C-alpha cells in the first residue's frame, strides 16, 4: 500500500538551502519515490502558511522509512534542519476501503 510523506517548512536561509533539493532528488529516485507536489507558493486555506509544501509517494511505509533513514540522506536532513524553520514531516498511508 502506498505511503505519503507530507512536508511543510519555511526556508530561513535560502542560500545555504540551495544544496538540499539537488541532493535529495537522486535519493528519492533511489527509493522509488514520486514527487506529487512541490509548491513554494501554495495558497493557504487554513492555518499558518509555510514557504514549502511537498508530497512524496512511496511504495510503502518501509520504503519511506528507508529513504528517511538512509545514511546518504542524513547530511541533507542536516541542511534542511539548519536552514529551515517550522519543519513538519508526516507519514500517511493511502486510504484503503473497508474490507480491502
Buried (B, 14 or more C-beta within 10 A) or exposed (E): EBBBBBBBBBBEEEEEBEEBBEBBEEBBEEBBBEEEEEEEEEEEEEEEEBBBBBBBBBBBBEBBBBBBEBEEBEEBBEBBEEBBEEBEBEBEEEEEEEEE
